[in-house]
């Protein structure tokens, strides 16, 4: 499976937080995904995991969603291709 380094880092973090192995995560995703593209299913899993984990407090501390507040640099940067 070919993933970007950031996706591997995210998977490592998920494994650490959930106290499971990378093999266990991959097996879970492989059992539940539809279609034949496991790499895409893994990206969707990672996105879903962190979307569920996102909180209003986290958004506030990162400066998201407060247009009246002074603009701060976003916590997440998009890498240029």
PyMOL Python script that loads the backbone (N, CA, C, O; Angstrom):
from pymol import cmd

cmd.read_pdbstr("""\
ATOM      1  N   UNK A   1       0.858  -1.166   0.000  1.00  0.00           N
ATOM      2  CA  UNK A   1       0.000   0.000   0.000  1.00  0.00           C
ATOM      3  C   UNK A   1       0.906   1.231   0.000  1.00  0.00           C
ATOM      4  O   UNK A   1       1.825   1.344   0.811  1.00  0.00           O
ATOM      5  N   UNK A   2       0.628   2.139  -0.918  1.00  0.00           N
ATOM      6  CA  UNK A   2       1.443   3.337  -1.045  1.00  0.00           C
ATOM      7  C   UNK A   2       0.659   4.529  -0.504  1.00  0.00           C
ATOM      8  O   UNK A   2      -0.376   4.907  -1.051  1.00  0.00           O
ATOM      9  N   UNK A   3       1.170   5.115   0.585  1.00  0.00           N
ATOM     10  CA  UNK A   3       0.567   6.297   1.195  1.00  0.00           C
ATOM     11  C   UNK A   3       1.615   7.382   1.348  1.00  0.00           C
ATOM     12  O   UNK A   3       2.813   7.105   1.384  1.00  0.00           O
ATOM     13  N   UNK A   4       1.158   8.605   1.437  1.00  0.00           N
ATOM     14  CA  UNK A   4       2.038   9.728   1.677  1.00  0.00           C
ATOM     15  C   UNK A   4       2.608   9.627   3.099  1.00  0.00           C
ATOM     16  O   UNK A   4       1.980   9.029   3.972  1.00  0.00           O
ATOM     17  N   UNK A   5       3.788  10.205   3.336  1.00  0.00           N
ATOM     18  CA  UNK A   5       4.389  10.151   4.676  1.00  0.00           C
ATOM     19  C   UNK A   5       3.454  10.671   5.772  1.00  0.00           C
ATOM     20  O   UNK A   5       3.445  10.145   6.885  1.00  0.00           O
ATOM     21  N   UNK A   6       2.674  11.696   5.457  1.00  0.00           N
ATOM     22  CA  UNK A   6       1.742  12.247   6.444  1.00  0.00           C
ATOM     23  C   UNK A   6       0.648  11.244   6.816  1.00  0.00           C
ATOM     24  O   UNK A   6       0.188  11.209   7.957  1.00  0.00           O
ATOM     25  N   UNK A   7       0.239  10.435   5.845  1.00  0.00           N
ATOM     26  CA  UNK A   7      -0.766   9.409   6.121  1.00  0.00           C
ATOM     27  C   UNK A   7      -0.185   8.310   7.004  1.00  0.00           C
ATOM     28  O   UNK A   7      -0.866   7.811   7.900  1.00  0.00           O
ATOM     29  N   UNK A   8       1.060   7.933   6.761  1.00  0.00           N
ATOM     30  CA  UNK A   8       1.710   6.952   7.628  1.00  0.00           C
ATOM     31  C   UNK A   8       1.847   7.503   9.044  1.00  0.00           C
ATOM     32  O   UNK A   8       1.639   6.786  10.023  1.00  0.00           O
ATOM     33  N   UNK A   9       2.198   8.785   9.144  1.00  0.00           N
ATOM     34  CA  UNK A   9       2.292   9.412  10.471  1.00  0.00           C
ATOM     35  C   UNK A   9       0.938   9.386  11.172  1.00  0.00           C
ATOM     36  O   UNK A   9       0.860   9.119  12.371  1.00  0.00           O
ATOM     37  N   UNK A  10      -0.122   9.662  10.425  1.00  0.00           N
ATOM     38  CA  UNK A  10      -1.471   9.639  11.000  1.00  0.00           C
ATOM     39  C   UNK A  10      -1.831   8.229  11.463  1.00  0.00           C
ATOM     40  O   UNK A  10      -2.414   8.057  12.534  1.00  0.00           O
ATOM     41  N   UNK A  11      -1.487   7.222  10.662  1.00  0.00           N
ATOM     42  CA  UNK A  11      -1.750   5.843  11.064  1.00  0.00           C
ATOM     43  C   UNK A  11      -0.975   5.476  12.322  1.00  0.00           C
ATOM     44  O   UNK A  11      -1.505   4.806  13.209  1.00  0.00           O
ATOM     45  N   UNK A  12       0.268   5.909  12.399  1.00  0.00           N
ATOM     46  CA  UNK A  12       1.062   5.661  13.605  1.00  0.00           C
ATOM     47  C   UNK A  12       0.404   6.296  14.826  1.00  0.00           C
ATOM     48  O   UNK A  12       0.362   5.695  15.900  1.00  0.00           O
ATOM     49  N   UNK A  13      -0.107   7.511  14.657  1.00  0.00           N
ATOM     50  CA  UNK A  13      -0.768   8.188  15.765  1.00  0.00           C
ATOM     51  C   UNK A  13      -2.049   7.452  16.181  1.00  0.00           C
ATOM     52  O   UNK A  13      -2.322   7.298  17.372  1.00  0.00           O
ATOM     53  N   UNK A  14      -2.816   7.008  15.210  1.00  0.00           N
ATOM     54  CA  UNK A  14      -4.032   6.247  15.513  1.00  0.00           C
ATOM     55  C   UNK A  14      -3.669   4.986  16.295  1.00  0.00           C
ATOM     56  O   UNK A  14      -4.313   4.667  17.295  1.00  0.00           O
ATOM     57  N   UNK A  15      -2.660   4.283  15.851  1.00  0.00           N
ATOM     58  CA  UNK A  15      -2.238   3.061  16.544  1.00  0.00           C
ATOM     59  C   UNK A  15      -1.805   3.367  17.978  1.00  0.00           C
ATOM     60  O   UNK A  15      -2.146   2.629  18.903  1.00  0.00           O
ATOM     61  N   UNK A  16      -1.074   4.428  18.157  1.00  0.00           N
ATOM     62  CA  UNK A  16      -0.618   4.806  19.494  1.00  0.00           C
ATOM     63  C   UNK A  16      -1.806   5.148  20.381  1.00  0.00           C
ATOM     64  O   UNK A  16      -1.901   4.671  21.512  1.00  0.00           O
ATOM     65  N   UNK A  17      -2.719   5.982  19.861  1.00  0.00           N
ATOM     66  CA  UNK A  17      -3.884   6.403  20.651  1.00  0.00           C
ATOM     67  C   UNK A  17      -4.795   5.236  21.002  1.00  0.00           C
ATOM     68  O   UNK A  17      -5.319   5.173  22.114  1.00  0.00           O
ATOM     69  N   UNK A  18      -4.988   4.324  20.077  1.00  0.00           N
ATOM     70  CA  UNK A  18      -5.922   3.218  20.273  1.00  0.00           C
ATOM     71  C   UNK A  18      -5.243   1.970  20.843  1.00  0.00           C
ATOM     72  O   UNK A  18      -5.907   0.986  21.166  1.00  0.00           O
ATOM     73  N   UNK A  19      -3.931   2.022  20.959  1.00  0.00           N
ATOM     74  CA  UNK A  19      -3.137   0.905  21.484  1.00  0.00           C
ATOM     75  C   UNK A  19      -3.398  -0.383  20.700  1.00  0.00           C
ATOM     76  O   UNK A  19      -3.659  -1.446  21.264  1.00  0.00           O
ATOM     77  N   UNK A  20      -3.315  -0.237  19.372  1.00  0.00           N
ATOM     78  CA  UNK A  20      -3.438  -1.383  18.480  1.00  0.00           C
ATOM     79  C   UNK A  20      -2.287  -1.334  17.479  1.00  0.00           C
ATOM     80  O   UNK A  20      -1.624  -0.308  17.327  1.00  0.00           O
ATOM     81  N   UNK A  21      -2.063  -2.442  16.809  1.00  0.00           N
ATOM     82  CA  UNK A  21      -0.967  -2.493  15.844  1.00  0.00           C
ATOM     83  C   UNK A  21      -1.422  -1.981  14.477  1.00  0.00           C
ATOM     84  O   UNK A  21      -2.616  -1.921  14.186  1.00  0.00           O
ATOM     85  N   UNK A  22      -0.469  -1.623  13.666  1.00  0.00           N
ATOM     86  CA  UNK A  22      -0.755  -1.203  12.302  1.00  0.00           C
ATOM     87  C   UNK A  22      -1.441  -2.340  11.545  1.00  0.00           C
ATOM     88  O   UNK A  22      -2.360  -2.103  10.762  1.00  0.00           O
ATOM     89  N   UNK A  23      -1.001  -3.551  11.777  1.00  0.00           N
ATOM     90  CA  UNK A  23      -1.617  -4.714  11.140  1.00  0.00           C
ATOM     91  C   UNK A  23      -3.103  -4.805  11.505  1.00  0.00           C
ATOM     92  O   UNK A  23      -3.935  -5.092  10.644  1.00  0.00           O
ATOM     93  N   UNK A  24      -3.435  -4.564  12.769  1.00  0.00           N
ATOM     94  CA  UNK A  24      -4.830  -4.623  13.195  1.00  0.00           C
ATOM     95  C   UNK A  24      -5.674  -3.558  12.505  1.00  0.00           C
ATOM     96  O   UNK A  24      -6.803  -3.828  12.097  1.00  0.00           O
ATOM     97  N   UNK A  25      -5.130  -2.348  12.375  1.00  0.00           N
ATOM     98  CA  UNK A  25      -5.862  -1.272  11.685  1.00  0.00           C
ATOM     99  C   UNK A  25      -6.075  -1.642  10.222  1.00  0.00           C
ATOM    100  O   UNK A  25      -7.183  -1.523   9.699  1.00  0.00           O
ATOM    101  N   UNK A  26      -5.020  -2.087   9.571  1.00  0.00           N
ATOM    102  CA  UNK A  26      -5.130  -2.450   8.150  1.00  0.00           C
ATOM    103  C   UNK A  26      -6.127  -3.591   7.950  1.00  0.00           C
ATOM    104  O   UNK A  26      -6.906  -3.572   6.997  1.00  0.00           O
ATOM    105  N   UNK A  27      -6.108  -4.565   8.828  1.00  0.00           N
ATOM    106  CA  UNK A  27      -7.053  -5.686   8.729  1.00  0.00           C
ATOM    107  C   UNK A  27      -8.490  -5.211   8.903  1.00  0.00           C
ATOM    108  O   UNK A  27      -9.383  -5.648   8.177  1.00  0.00           O
ATOM    109  N   UNK A  28      -8.713  -4.322   9.859  1.00  0.00           N
ATOM    110  CA  UNK A  28     -10.048  -3.778  10.098  1.00  0.00           C
ATOM    111  C   UNK A  28     -10.561  -3.039   8.867  1.00  0.00           C
ATOM    112  O   UNK A  28     -11.699  -3.245   8.446  1.00  0.00           O
ATOM    113  N   UNK A  29      -9.725  -2.181   8.293  1.00  0.00           N
ATOM    114  CA  UNK A  29     -10.121  -1.415   7.110  1.00  0.00           C
ATOM    115  C   UNK A  29     -10.347  -2.360   5.931  1.00  0.00           C
ATOM    116  O   UNK A  29     -11.313  -2.195   5.186  1.00  0.00           O
ATOM    117  N   UNK A  30      -9.476  -3.337   5.754  1.00  0.00           N
ATOM    118  CA  UNK A  30      -9.607  -4.283   4.639  1.00  0.00           C
ATOM    119  C   UNK A  30     -10.910  -5.076   4.734  1.00  0.00           C
ATOM    120  O   UNK A  30     -11.542  -5.357   3.716  1.00  0.00           O
ATOM    121  N   UNK A  31     -11.311  -5.435   5.949  1.00  0.00           N
ATOM    122  CA  UNK A  31     -12.548  -6.198   6.137  1.00  0.00           C
ATOM    123  C   UNK A  31     -13.784  -5.365   5.834  1.00  0.00           C
ATOM    124  O   UNK A  31     -14.789  -5.894   5.357  1.00  0.00           O
ATOM    125  N   UNK A  32     -13.718  -4.071   6.106  1.00  0.00           N
ATOM    126  CA  UNK A  32     -14.911  -3.227   6.023  1.00  0.00           C
ATOM    127  C   UNK A  32     -15.025  -2.405   4.739  1.00  0.00           C
ATOM    128  O   UNK A  32     -16.110  -1.907   4.436  1.00  0.00           O
ATOM    129  N   UNK A  33     -13.952  -2.249   3.983  1.00  0.00           N
ATOM    130  CA  UNK A  33     -14.051  -1.354   2.818  1.00  0.00           C
ATOM    131  C   UNK A  33     -14.781  -2.030   1.670  1.00  0.00           C
ATOM    132  O   UNK A  33     -14.806  -3.253   1.534  1.00  0.00           O
ATOM    133  N   UNK A  34     -15.370  -1.175   0.858  1.00  0.00           N
ATOM    134  CA  UNK A  34     -16.062  -1.647  -0.341  1.00  0.00           C
ATOM    135  C   UNK A  34     -15.210  -1.300  -1.545  1.00  0.00           C
ATOM    136  O   UNK A  34     -14.612  -0.226  -1.600  1.00  0.00           O
ATOM    137  N   UNK A  35     -15.155  -2.170  -2.472  1.00  0.00           N
ATOM    138  CA  UNK A  35     -14.351  -1.931  -3.665  1.00  0.00           C
ATOM    139  C   UNK A  35     -13.004  -2.620  -3.537  1.00  0.00           C
ATOM    140  O   UNK A  35     -12.786  -3.434  -2.640  1.00  0.00           O
ATOM    141  N   UNK A  36     -12.109  -2.279  -4.448  1.00  0.00           N
ATOM    142  CA  UNK A  36     -10.828  -2.966  -4.457  1.00  0.00           C
ATOM    143  C   UNK A  36      -9.643  -2.045  -4.210  1.00  0.00           C
ATOM    144  O   UNK A  36      -8.500  -2.465  -4.387  1.00  0.00           O
ATOM    145  N   UNK A  37      -9.882  -0.804  -3.808  1.00  0.00           N
ATOM    146  CA  UNK A  37      -8.781   0.124  -3.595  1.00  0.00           C
ATOM    147  C   UNK A  37      -8.554   0.326  -2.099  1.00  0.00           C
ATOM    148  O   UNK A  37      -9.141   1.215  -1.482  1.00  0.00           O
ATOM    149  N   UNK A  38      -7.696  -0.512  -1.530  1.00  0.00           N
ATOM    150  CA  UNK A  38      -7.416  -0.456  -0.103  1.00  0.00           C
ATOM    151  C   UNK A  38      -6.727   0.855   0.286  1.00  0.00           C
ATOM    152  O   UNK A  38      -6.973   1.376   1.374  1.00  0.00           O
ATOM    153  N   UNK A  39      -5.887   1.383  -0.566  1.00  0.00           N
ATOM    154  CA  UNK A  39      -5.204   2.640  -0.260  1.00  0.00           C
ATOM    155  C   UNK A  39      -6.212   3.769  -0.089  1.00  0.00           C
ATOM    156  O   UNK A  39      -6.115   4.548   0.859  1.00  0.00           O
ATOM    157  N   UNK A  40      -7.168   3.862  -0.991  1.00  0.00           N
ATOM    158  CA  UNK A  40      -8.208   4.893  -0.866  1.00  0.00           C
ATOM    159  C   UNK A  40      -9.038   4.667   0.391  1.00  0.00           C
ATOM    160  O   UNK A  40      -9.378   5.622   1.089  1.00  0.00           O
ATOM    161  N   UNK A  41      -9.366   3.409   0.684  1.00  0.00           N
ATOM    162  CA  UNK A  41     -10.133   3.101   1.890  1.00  0.00           C
ATOM    163  C   UNK A  41      -9.370   3.507   3.147  1.00  0.00           C
ATOM    164  O   UNK A  41      -9.969   3.977   4.115  1.00  0.00           O
ATOM    165  N   UNK A  42      -8.064   3.329   3.133  1.00  0.00           N
ATOM    166  CA  UNK A  42      -7.243   3.713   4.281  1.00  0.00           C
ATOM    167  C   UNK A  42      -7.253   5.233   4.466  1.00  0.00           C
ATOM    168  O   UNK A  42      -7.339   5.719   5.594  1.00  0.00           O
ATOM    169  N   UNK A  43      -7.167   5.977   3.376  1.00  0.00           N
ATOM    170  CA  UNK A  43      -7.225   7.447   3.468  1.00  0.00           C
ATOM    171  C   UNK A  43      -8.570   7.903   4.040  1.00  0.00           C
ATOM    172  O   UNK A  43      -8.620   8.807   4.875  1.00  0.00           O
ATOM    173  N   UNK A  44      -9.656   7.274   3.588  1.00  0.00           N
ATOM    174  CA  UNK A  44     -10.987   7.610   4.085  1.00  0.00           C
ATOM    175  C   UNK A  44     -11.089   7.276   5.573  1.00  0.00           C
ATOM    176  O   UNK A  44     -11.670   8.045   6.339  1.00  0.00           O
ATOM    177  N   UNK A  45     -10.537   6.150   5.984  1.00  0.00           N
ATOM    178  CA  UNK A  45     -10.535   5.775   7.395  1.00  0.00           C
ATOM    179  C   UNK A  45      -9.798   6.813   8.236  1.00  0.00           C
ATOM    180  O   UNK A  45     -10.297   7.239   9.278  1.00  0.00           O
ATOM    181  N   UNK A  46      -8.620   7.218   7.788  1.00  0.00           N
ATOM    182  CA  UNK A  46      -7.825   8.201   8.529  1.00  0.00           C
ATOM    183  C   UNK A  46      -8.593   9.511   8.652  1.00  0.00           C
ATOM    184  O   UNK A  46      -8.676  10.087   9.736  1.00  0.00           O
ATOM    185  N   UNK A  47      -9.150   9.977   7.550  1.00  0.00           N
ATOM    186  CA  UNK A  47      -9.925  11.211   7.572  1.00  0.00           C
ATOM    187  C   UNK A  47     -11.090  11.090   8.541  1.00  0.00           C
ATOM    188  O   UNK A  47     -11.316  11.984   9.357  1.00  0.00           O
ATOM    189  N   UNK A  48     -11.822  10.005   8.459  1.00  0.00           N
ATOM    190  CA  UNK A  48     -12.960   9.802   9.344  1.00  0.00           C
ATOM    191  C   UNK A  48     -12.563   9.750  10.802  1.00  0.00           C
ATOM    192  O   UNK A  48     -13.261  10.296  11.656  1.00  0.00           O
ATOM    193  N   UNK A  49     -11.452   9.102  11.096  1.00  0.00           N
ATOM    194  CA  UNK A  49     -10.979   9.003  12.478  1.00  0.00           C
ATOM    195  C   UNK A  49     -10.730  10.389  13.063  1.00  0.00           C
ATOM    196  O   UNK A  49     -11.179  10.700  14.167  1.00  0.00           O
ATOM    197  N   UNK A  50     -10.018  11.207  12.320  1.00  0.00           N
ATOM    198  CA  UNK A  50      -9.676  12.532  12.848  1.00  0.00           C
ATOM    199  C   UNK A  50     -10.851  13.499  12.793  1.00  0.00           C
ATOM    200  O   UNK A  50     -10.906  14.433  13.594  1.00  0.00           O
ATOM    201  N   UNK A  51     -11.782  13.307  11.883  1.00  0.00           N
ATOM    202  CA  UNK A  51     -12.994  14.139  11.881  1.00  0.00           C
ATOM    203  C   UNK A  51     -13.825  13.870  13.122  1.00  0.00           C
ATOM    204  O   UNK A  51     -14.351  14.800  13.734  1.00  0.00           O
ATOM    205  N   UNK A  52     -13.944  12.614  13.495  1.00  0.00           N
ATOM    206  CA  UNK A  52     -14.695  12.272  14.703  1.00  0.00           C
ATOM    207  C   UNK A  52     -13.980  12.825  15.932  1.00  0.00           C
ATOM    208  O   UNK A  52     -14.623  13.249  16.892  1.00  0.00           O
ATOM    209  N   UNK A  53     -12.655  12.819  15.900  1.00  0.00           N
ATOM    210  CA  UNK A  53     -11.876  13.278  17.047  1.00  0.00           C
ATOM    211  C   UNK A  53     -11.839  14.803  17.173  1.00  0.00           C
ATOM    212  O   UNK A  53     -11.495  15.329  18.232  1.00  0.00           O
ATOM    213  N   UNK A  54     -12.191  15.512  16.103  1.00  0.00           N
ATOM    214  CA  UNK A  54     -12.134  16.977  16.135  1.00  0.00           C
ATOM    215  C   UNK A  54     -13.203  17.524  17.081  1.00  0.00           C
ATOM    216  O   UNK A  54     -14.327  17.024  17.122  1.00  0.00           O
ATOM    217  N   UNK A  55     -12.836  18.555  17.836  1.00  0.00           N
ATOM    218  CA  UNK A  55     -13.776  19.180  18.768  1.00  0.00           C
ATOM    219  C   UNK A  55     -13.819  20.680  18.528  1.00  0.00           C
ATOM    220  O   UNK A  55     -12.923  21.241  17.898  1.00  0.00           O
ATOM    221  N   UNK A  56     -14.852  21.321  19.028  1.00  0.00           N
ATOM    222  CA  UNK A  56     -14.931  22.781  18.928  1.00  0.00           C
ATOM    223  C   UNK A  56     -13.763  23.438  19.649  1.00  0.00           C
ATOM    224  O   UNK A  56     -13.221  24.435  19.173  1.00  0.00           O
ATOM    225  N   UNK A  57     -13.375  22.888  20.790  1.00  0.00           N
ATOM    226  CA  UNK A  57     -12.243  23.447  21.537  1.00  0.00           C
ATOM    227  C   UNK A  57     -10.963  23.387  20.703  1.00  0.00           C
ATOM    228  O   UNK A  57     -10.160  24.320  20.712  1.00  0.00           O
ATOM    229  N   UNK A  58     -10.787  22.288  19.991  1.00  0.00           N
ATOM    230  CA  UNK A  58      -9.609  22.160  19.134  1.00  0.00           C
ATOM    231  C   UNK A  58      -9.616  23.176  18.008  1.00  0.00           C
ATOM    232  O   UNK A  58      -8.578  23.749  17.678  1.00  0.00           O
ATOM    233  N   UNK A  59     -10.776  23.400  17.420  1.00  0.00           N
ATOM    234  CA  UNK A  59     -10.883  24.391  16.350  1.00  0.00           C
ATOM    235  C   UNK A  59     -10.609  25.797  16.891  1.00  0.00           C
ATOM    236  O   UNK A  59      -9.924  26.593  16.248  1.00  0.00           O
ATOM    237  N   UNK A  60     -11.136  26.089  18.049  1.00  0.00           N
ATOM    238  CA  UNK A  60     -10.924  27.416  18.639  1.00  0.00           C
ATOM    239  C   UNK A  60      -9.455  27.668  18.927  1.00  0.00           C
ATOM    240  O   UNK A  60      -8.942  28.749  18.639  1.00  0.00           O
ATOM    241  N   UNK A  61      -8.776  26.684  19.491  1.00  0.00           N
ATOM    242  CA  UNK A  61      -7.361  26.877  19.820  1.00  0.00           C
ATOM    243  C   UNK A  61      -6.497  27.003  18.567  1.00  0.00           C
ATOM    244  O   UNK A  61      -5.415  27.588  18.615  1.00  0.00           O
ATOM    245  N   UNK A  62      -6.973  26.455  17.447  1.00  0.00           N
ATOM    246  CA  UNK A  62      -6.234  26.577  16.184  1.00  0.00           C
ATOM    247  C   UNK A  62      -6.604  27.844  15.422  1.00  0.00           C
ATOM    248  O   UNK A  62      -5.997  28.158  14.398  1.00  0.00           O
ATOM    249  N   UNK A  63      -7.604  28.572  15.924  1.00  0.00           N
ATOM    250  CA  UNK A  63      -8.008  29.809  15.263  1.00  0.00           C
ATOM    251  C   UNK A  63      -9.007  29.602  14.146  1.00  0.00           C
ATOM    252  O   UNK A  63      -9.165  30.481  13.298  1.00  0.00           O
ATOM    253  N   UNK A  64      -9.683  28.472  14.118  1.00  0.00           N
ATOM    254  CA  UNK A  64     -10.667  28.189  13.075  1.00  0.00           C
ATOM    255  C   UNK A  64     -12.038  28.714  13.483  1.00  0.00           C
ATOM    256  O   UNK A  64     -12.372  28.725  14.667  1.00  0.00           O
ATOM    257  N   UNK A  65     -12.820  29.143  12.522  1.00  0.00           N
ATOM    258  CA  UNK A  65     -14.215  29.456  12.750  1.00  0.00           C
ATOM    259  C   UNK A  65     -14.498  30.716  13.539  1.00  0.00           C
ATOM    260  O   UNK A  65     -15.589  30.859  14.091  1.00  0.00           O
ATOM    261  N   UNK A  66     -13.541  31.640  13.610  1.00  0.00           N
ATOM    262  CA  UNK A  66     -13.762  32.887  14.343  1.00  0.00           C
ATOM    263  C   UNK A  66     -13.411  34.065  13.436  1.00  0.00           C
ATOM    264  O   UNK A  66     -12.353  34.673  13.597  1.00  0.00           O
ATOM    265  N   UNK A  67     -14.277  34.391  12.495  1.00  0.00           N
ATOM    266  CA  UNK A  67     -13.939  35.453  11.541  1.00  0.00           C
ATOM    267  C   UNK A  67     -13.764  36.816  12.200  1.00  0.00           C
ATOM    268  O   UNK A  67     -13.042  37.654  11.660  1.00  0.00           O
ATOM    269  N   UNK A  68     -14.394  37.073  13.347  1.00  0.00           N
ATOM    270  CA  UNK A  68     -14.253  38.378  13.987  1.00  0.00           C
ATOM    271  C   UNK A  68     -12.957  38.492  14.782  1.00  0.00           C
ATOM    272  O   UNK A  68     -12.533  39.599  15.116  1.00  0.00           O
ATOM    273  N   UNK A  69     -12.330  37.371  15.086  1.00  0.00           N
ATOM    274  CA  UNK A  69     -11.074  37.391  15.827  1.00  0.00           C
ATOM    275  C   UNK A  69      -9.926  37.687  14.866  1.00  0.00           C
ATOM    276  O   UNK A  69     -10.043  37.449  13.664  1.00  0.00           O
ATOM    277  N   UNK A  70      -8.826  38.201  15.391  1.00  0.00           N
ATOM    278  CA  UNK A  70      -7.666  38.426  14.510  1.00  0.00           C
ATOM    279  C   UNK A  70      -7.248  37.130  13.843  1.00  0.00           C
ATOM    280  O   UNK A  70      -7.191  36.080  14.484  1.00  0.00           O
ATOM    281  N   UNK A  71      -6.957  37.208  12.555  1.00  0.00           N
ATOM    282  CA  UNK A  71      -6.600  36.011  11.792  1.00  0.00           C
ATOM    283  C   UNK A  71      -5.228  35.513  12.221  1.00  0.00           C
ATOM    284  O   UNK A  71      -4.255  36.268  12.240  1.00  0.00           O
ATOM    285  N   UNK A  72      -5.167  34.254  12.557  1.00  0.00           N
ATOM    286  CA  UNK A  72      -3.896  33.617  12.870  1.00  0.00           C
ATOM    287  C   UNK A  72      -3.588  32.633  11.767  1.00  0.00           C
ATOM    288  O   UNK A  72      -4.477  32.185  11.042  1.00  0.00           O
ATOM    289  N   UNK A  73      -2.344  32.312  11.655  1.00  0.00           N
ATOM    290  CA  UNK A  73      -1.942  31.315  10.667  1.00  0.00           C
ATOM    291  C   UNK A  73      -2.572  29.973  11.033  1.00  0.00           C
ATOM    292  O   UNK A  73      -2.507  29.572  12.195  1.00  0.00           O
ATOM    293  N   UNK A  74      -3.183  29.266  10.073  1.00  0.00           N
ATOM    294  CA  UNK A  74      -3.796  27.974  10.374  1.00  0.00           C
ATOM    295  C   UNK A  74      -2.768  26.987  10.929  1.00  0.00           C
ATOM    296  O   UNK A  74      -1.593  27.025  10.564  1.00  0.00           O
ATOM    297  N   UNK A  75      -3.228  26.109  11.810  1.00  0.00           N
ATOM    298  CA  UNK A  75      -2.357  25.104  12.400  1.00  0.00           C
ATOM    299  C   UNK A  75      -1.894  24.081  11.363  1.00  0.00           C
ATOM    300  O   UNK A  75      -0.808  23.514  11.485  1.00  0.00           O
ATOM    301  N   UNK A  76      -2.715  23.850  10.350  1.00  0.00           N
ATOM    302  CA  UNK A  76      -2.370  22.878   9.318  1.00  0.00           C
ATOM    303  C   UNK A  76      -1.929  23.586   8.059  1.00  0.00           C
ATOM    304  O   UNK A  76      -2.636  24.461   7.560  1.00  0.00           O
ATOM    305  N   UNK A  77      -0.796  23.230   7.548  1.00  0.00           N
ATOM    306  CA  UNK A  77      -0.297  23.822   6.320  1.00  0.00           C
ATOM    307  C   UNK A  77      -0.482  22.838   5.174  1.00  0.00           C
ATOM    308  O   UNK A  77      -0.351  21.629   5.362  1.00  0.00           O
ATOM    309  N   UNK A  78      -0.779  23.341   4.018  1.00  0.00           N
ATOM    310  CA  UNK A  78      -0.901  22.506   2.825  1.00  0.00           C
ATOM    311  C   UNK A  78       0.411  22.553   2.085  1.00  0.00           C
ATOM    312  O   UNK A  78       0.911  23.627   1.750  1.00  0.00           O
ATOM    313  N   UNK A  79       0.966  21.391   1.830  1.00  0.00           N
ATOM    314  CA  UNK A  79       2.250  21.318   1.134  1.00  0.00           C
ATOM    315  C   UNK A  79       2.058  21.624  -0.339  1.00  0.00           C
ATOM    316  O   UNK A  79       1.094  21.177  -0.960  1.00  0.00           O
ATOM    317  N   UNK A  80       2.976  22.383  -0.884  1.00  0.00           N
ATOM    318  CA  UNK A  80       2.942  22.701  -2.314  1.00  0.00           C
ATOM    319  C   UNK A  80       3.503  21.530  -3.108  1.00  0.00           C
ATOM    320  O   UNK A  80       4.480  20.901  -2.700  1.00  0.00           O
ATOM    321  N   UNK A  81       2.884  21.249  -4.230  1.00  0.00           N
ATOM    322  CA  UNK A  81       3.374  20.152  -5.086  1.00  0.00           C
ATOM    323  C   UNK A  81       4.498  20.621  -5.949  1.00  0.00           C
ATOM    324  O   UNK A  81       5.038  19.843  -6.735  1.00  0.00           O
TER     325      UNK A  81
END
""", "prot")
cmd.dss("prot")
cmd.show_as("cartoon", "prot")
cmd.util.cbc("prot")
cmd.orient("prot")
